[in-house]
């Protein structure tokens, strides 16, 4: 009888999956952390423990700070735009009574296309010579070859691809809001903007935070879209932390310093997740 009561606890059913997840997560993380404390490169002889030297080198590395700034700028601007556009699209679909299935298919199309394919498609659109963007706008801009335009061009591509994900999350949140709340607001004579600011956004805040968590973490780890578009150029103007870590690890073969870069990405993502967790805790109170 006691054993049956123990097995009734959900924790026992979650334990195998939790142990497997811990094994495939904690072991690689621990190994990368151990590598970051070494001078590990086939170009410099056998591995040697050097303590925090890689992190001290990181602190003095101007290329690292440039990559960090590019990553923060990319994540902040792209996620903000995706949240605003996703909210607008979700509100439009939620108020549409006919053709809703068609809207679902249209907005899902960019999200369904693989990232590498999307990036290659946008690279052709951005081409300074044959790109359709310059043709339609009647300008001659080197979108991917100019340091002032390249990162913003990558942000536009990411917004196009990821906004549908945010829109669908927010649409699910909108559909969970009780209709009685809106009926009561209509009886009180509340305007559309008042309903949006006083009812919709506060009740939608937890779902918005979930969307922000997913997209911020994903945007901070961005690699494939920018690597296909620009490879981190021109002049490292689009080089993010993930791209810099890749170049150090697999092109420079500096496994110790590259692991320190990877740890820095993990720390930044973890800090962002903790900040959102605190905001979510306050929103749910």
Residue pairs with C-beta under 8 A, 6 or more apart in sequence:
6 12
29 266
32 259
32 262
32 263
32 266
33 259
33 263
35 255
35 256
35 259
36 54
36 55
36 256
36 257
36 259
36 260
36 262
36 263
37 49
37 50
37 51
37 52
37 54
37 256
38 47
38 48
38 49
38 50
38 255
38 256
39 47
39 48
39 50
39 53
39 54
39 256
40 47
40 48
40 254
40 255
40 256
40 259
41 252
41 253
41 254
41 255
41 256
42 253
43 253
43 254
47 256
50 256
54 256
54 257
54 259
54 260
55 260
57 257
57 260
58 64
58 257
58 260
58 261
58 264
63 236
63 239
63 244
64 241
64 244
64 261
64 264
66 236
66 239
67 236
67 239
67 240
67 241
67 243
67 244
68 241
68 264
68 268
70 151
70 237
70 238
70 239
70 240
71 220
71 222
71 240
71 241
71 242
71 268
72 220
73 151
74 151
74 154
74 155
74 158
74 219
74 222
74 226
74 240
75 216
75 219
75 220
75 222
77 152
77 155
78 155
78 158
78 159
78 162
78 215
78 219
79 212
79 215
79 216
79 219
81 155
81 159
81 163
82 158
82 159
82 162
82 163
82 165
82 166
82 215
83 166
83 208
83 211
83 212
83 215
85 159
85 163
85 166
85 167
86 163
86 164
86 165
86 166
86 167
86 169
86 170
86 211
87 166
87 167
87 170
87 208
89 107
89 163
89 164
89 167
89 171
90 167
90 168
90 170
90 171
90 173
90 174
91 174
91 200
92 103
93 100
93 103
93 104
93 107
93 167
93 171
94 171
94 174
94 175
96 103
107 163
107 164
107 167
107 168
108 164
108 168
109 164
110 118
110 160
110 161
110 163
110 164
111 161
111 162
111 164
111 165
113 121
113 161
115 161
115 224
115 225
115 228
116 224
116 225
116 228
118 157
118 160
118 161
118 225
119 157
119 224
119 225
119 226
119 227
119 228
119 229
120 228
122 153
122 156
122 157
122 160
122 229
123 144
123 228
123 229
124 130
124 131
124 132
125 131
125 132
125 133
126 133
126 143
126 144
126 153
126 229
127 134
128 134
128 140
128 141
128 142
128 143
128 144
128 145
131 143
133 143
134 140
134 141
134 143
141 149
142 149
143 149
143 150
143 153
144 150
144 153
144 229
144 230
144 234
145 234
146 234
147 234
147 235
147 237
148 237
150 229
150 230
150 233
150 234
150 237
150 238
151 237
151 238
153 229
154 225
154 226
154 229
154 230
154 238
157 225
157 229
158 219
158 222
158 225
161 225
162 215
162 218
162 219
165 211
165 214
165 215
166 211
166 215
169 207
169 210
169 211
169 214
170 204
170 207
170 208
170 211
172 207
173 203
173 204
173 206
173 207
173 208
174 200
174 204
176 207
177 199
177 200
177 203
177 204
181 199
181 203
182 195
182 199
185 194
185 195
185 198
185 199
190 198
190 199
201 208
205 283
206 280
206 283
206 284
209 276
209 279
209 280
209 283
210 280
212 276
213 273
213 276
213 280
216 272
216 276
217 269
217 272
217 273
220 241
220 265
220 268
220 269
220 272
221 242
221 265
221 269
222 240
222 242
223 240
223 242
223 243
223 246
226 232
226 238
226 240
226 243
227 243
227 246
229 238
230 238
231 243
232 238
232 239
232 240
232 243
232 244
232 247
233 239
239 247
241 261
241 264
241 265
241 268
242 265
244 261
245 258
245 261
245 262
245 265
248 254
248 257
248 258
248 261
249 255
249 258
249 259
249 261
249 262
250 258
252 258
